[in-house]
Structures are given as structure tokens and as C-alpha cells.
Amino acid sequence: MERVNRIWRHPEYQELLGKLEKLEEERIFCRHDMEHFLAVARLAYIYALEEKSSLDKELIYAAALLHDIGRPMEYTEGIPHHEASGKIAERLLPLCGFSEEETARVLEAVLCHRKTSEGETELGRLLRQADKASRCCFLCGARDDCKWPEEKMNQKVGY
């Protein structure tokens, strides 16, 4: 997991994480913090193990750490976060030791994590499922004010 830790330690990643924390400090809804990123990574990895997938653990964790890191650009510049996250992933992954093929796989998952798409890859599907399952909407005190449609909310323990 050395390459995943390189992402975590990278100054640009840390700077974006700090910006995101500051931008969401008053947010009453789900936050996009390291706790969320790790919950998504762990769930996606569990799903992969349950399915006896051959996906590399580092790819799963890299995709999870990067999938929402572009949110500061969404908040400040109006760039959809999956697009901003994709640009960041495309830049950081090679710097952290990921091959061109691995970068492409993680990038596709990050870009497509928001909704089911035709031709969705296994990594993209696991990331999307884990992202949704990581949210405990059934416990949320701000649920009545949430803009998510009821069918998008995670209403149960497990997936």
C-alpha cells in the first residue's frame, strides 16, 4: 500500500483535503473527509473480497481516496467534483508510482462513480456501491433537509 500512502502524503492531496475540510466545516450533511474516503475504500475492498475479485487492493484504495477530492473545485469554481477529481487523479497517480494502465482504470472509476453507466468497470461499480453504502442516511439528523431523492439515500445497514 506504499503507493496509496504516497497519495495520502502528497502535498497537493493534503492541501485539497484541508480546503475541503474548511469548506465543509459548517455542512450539516455528509462530509467528504478522510473518514468517508476510508469507509468507501474498506467497503469496496470487502465487496471485492466477497466477489472473489482479482482487483488489486491498491487500485481500490487509490480510487476511494481520490473520488471526491475535487469537491473544493465544485464548491469554488462550479466544476463537477467527479471531473475535478479525475484531473487530480490523472496528475497524482503517475507521481505516486501508478502505471499508465492503472491510472486509466482508477480514472475511469473516479469519473463514473456517481451513477450506473453502460460499460461500467468492476472498479467503477464497486466504488459507486461503496460510496452509497458508506452513507448512513437512516441515522442522519439532517435527513429531512437533504436534497437527495429518497431512492438515492442509503436506508439500510449493508448493501
Secondary structure, 3 states (H helix, E strand, C coil): CHHHHHHHHCHHHHHHHHHHHHHCCCCCCCCCCHHHHHHHHHHHHHHHHHCCCCCCHHHHHHHHHHCCCCHHHHHHHCCCHHHHHHHHHHHHHHHCCCCHHHHHHHHHHHHCCCCCCCCCCHHHHHHHHHHHHCCCHHHCCCHHHCCCCHHHCCCCCCC
